[in-house]
Amino acid sequence: MGPARGGVPAQNSEFDLPGDPLTTNDHTGEHEADNASCSDVPDVDEECVDSMIELGKTLGGFGPQNNCQTFVASVLNSCTVADSPRQDHLQECLTQCSMSRFNFGFCHLICR
């Protein structure tokens, strides 16, 4: 995910303003940066993830409910393998969170 003009968000002192258009962008090599961290997420279908991060896909405007964190949470939640312990936890967490005052995007972020 990143600005529709291309590139990686918040690189080279650039930042997104509320409503700026977003797309899925190429982040090749970003995992090698000194400040990057990567980890495997169990019980997630990799082919599903690949299909959801198809390069150039339009993702709407940048904002509190549509940003890198909510996008990642949404992809992971959508691609969690059914009948896995992660899926059970996810559904319970989302149900409890949605009954609170938190918005949908925040619930997906904290329930991943």
Secondary structure, 3 states (H helix, E strand, C coil): CEECCCCCCCCCCCCCCCCCEEECCCCCCHHHCCCCCCCCCCCECHHHHHHHCCCCCEEEECECCECHHHHHHHHHHHCECCCCHHHHHHHHHHHHHHCCCCCHHHHHHHCC
